[in-house]
Amino acid sequence: MPSDLRDGRIVIVGASLAGLRAAETLREEGFAGSLTVVGDEPRPPYDRPPLSKQVLIGDVPAEATALPMRRDPDAEWRLGVAATGLDLLEKRVMLADGESLSYDRLLIATGTRARPWPNPEEGALQGVFTLRTIDDATGLAEALAAGPRRVLVIGAGFTGSEIASACRERGLDVTVAERGPAPLVGALGGTLSRLATLMHRGHGVDLRCGVTVTALHGDGNGRFTGADLSDGTRVEADVCVVALGAVRNVEWLAESGLAAGRRGVACDAGCQAFNMYGIVINDVFVAGDVSRFPHPLFGYQMLSLEHWGNAVAQAEVAAHNMLNPGPLQRPHLTIPTFWSTQFGLNIKSVGVPTYSDHVVIAQGSLEARRLAMVYGYRGRVTAAVTVDMGKALDYYRHLIETAAEFPPPPGAADRAIAADVPIPSDVPDPKGLSHEPVVALTGYLPDRRLMVVQPAG
């Protein structure tokens, strides 16, 4: 590594939000060396949240979601070519076109992709979609605009629920099939999932919970016509959207020796990657959806997040730490946040709702469909979720940051927040869901299974 950290060669693998913000931050903090950004899609970085909202409704064309640049990062953009391997010893990234890139420091920001339907032949039927990229959103929006007789959505997490909401806003009949007991239960627990159930059904969604889709069917000419469910029923539909969560893009790291597995690439609080034995690799950093990192407010367990705000904050911390020696490095301690708009409601969350044993409705009520719910674990506040009450979220963020007692004392906006009795948070086992939460605790250890062999003599 060069003695001057503001010179040399930096490679960023991942040309989405985290990759772009890291590149900008590197230049803003004085990096003057060679900067290369690698991306498997052939287009510049774009914004993904509008794809399941404004784009599907038809308010915004998918091509209008390009991310604005805060400044020109003066980078070489290698777009439309995927990374296929990493050699930590030689400090080289291998590319799908046969070339390789040498680096002094590397940032891994490869993010996630949509989990495909497990049967490739069924998943290839015309009318079957996933939703992650601009191309996905463009194709699905065109299919919805054509006026299908019914849309089948498989999975009732945030993406599936937003897709169902967009269908109803377009006036389309929609069936949602969810393996778990209710929509959003994996992310928000049992109490708020009951409100989500009311929202789906109140807006005319044919919601089927506690069932799985066992097969997708075509018409003999390769076009989707319907699906069989595990309860013996069949849904006739023209469009199917598979919303089964995300897969982290780590396959290219399989032989690298990094702690890369199903939950992502493990790193420390400074975004420096761990190898498979838990040793920090000083010149490899991780940011965005593909990362797993420890957080002191949540038992130092490894957090795995899929959210816009985390990608930005972590990319900026990683870029800063790439350019500064140890004593000047910063930890990534951002409190997880996410938001969703569906069925006319604005849902915002701070903290980790799944890291909880009890909840209390602090403001509003389920009946009013306007509320703030506080989550606690072993006597302290760990999360809060608001429904159409987003301005209160900063108050609850402060409670989480200060490890306030749960249930919290009076002091929130419109009534004493100690008024209700805490009840179990009813967070289900993720194995019983069609999807995983966007914020997840993933334990202390990398996913990779090891056989530890002690060196001889």
Helices and strands as residue ranges (DSSP letters): E 9-13, H 17-28, E 34-39, G 49-52, H 54-57, G 62-64, E 76-79, E 83-87, E 92-95, E 100-102, E 105-108, E 112-114, H 120-123, E 128-129, H 134-145, E 151-154, H 158-169, E 174-178, H 185-188, H 190-202, E 206-209, E 213-218, E 224-229, E 234-236, E 239-242, E 246-248, G 251-253, E 260-261, E 264-266, E 272-274, E 280-286, G 288-290, E 291-294, G 296-298, E 302-305, H 308-322, G 326-328, E 337-342, E 345-351, E 358-365, E 370-377, E 380-387, G 390-392, H 393-401, E 423-424, G 430-432, E 439-441
